[in-house]
Amino acid sequence: YAALLDPRVPPGAYNVASGVERRIGDLLRHLMQCLGVRAEIAVEASRVRSATRSTGSGERLRAATGWAPRISLDDTLASLAEDWRRRVNAA
């Protein structure tokens, strides 16, 4: 975000994305694993809708600032789980 404050960077919208497609269910399973939660993920058929596949591209951000992901998705999800743990325990 700090790199976007550089006046040489053109204004506009930038995606912060790795370019790697991820399934929501896979992210949920990984978070559950990080949290030590065992639960069945149930899909309600009446709520399922056809979706096109979409992958975010951070190429514009990389070209403008040199940005590249430095923290792995595994580390990000583990950090998120730990933050949730702290918040729940503090409540």
Secondary structure, DSSP 8 states (H G I E B T S, - for coil): -GGGGSTTS--S------S----HHHHHHHHHHHHT--------GGG-----------HHHHHHH-----S-HHHHHHHHHHHHHHHHHH-
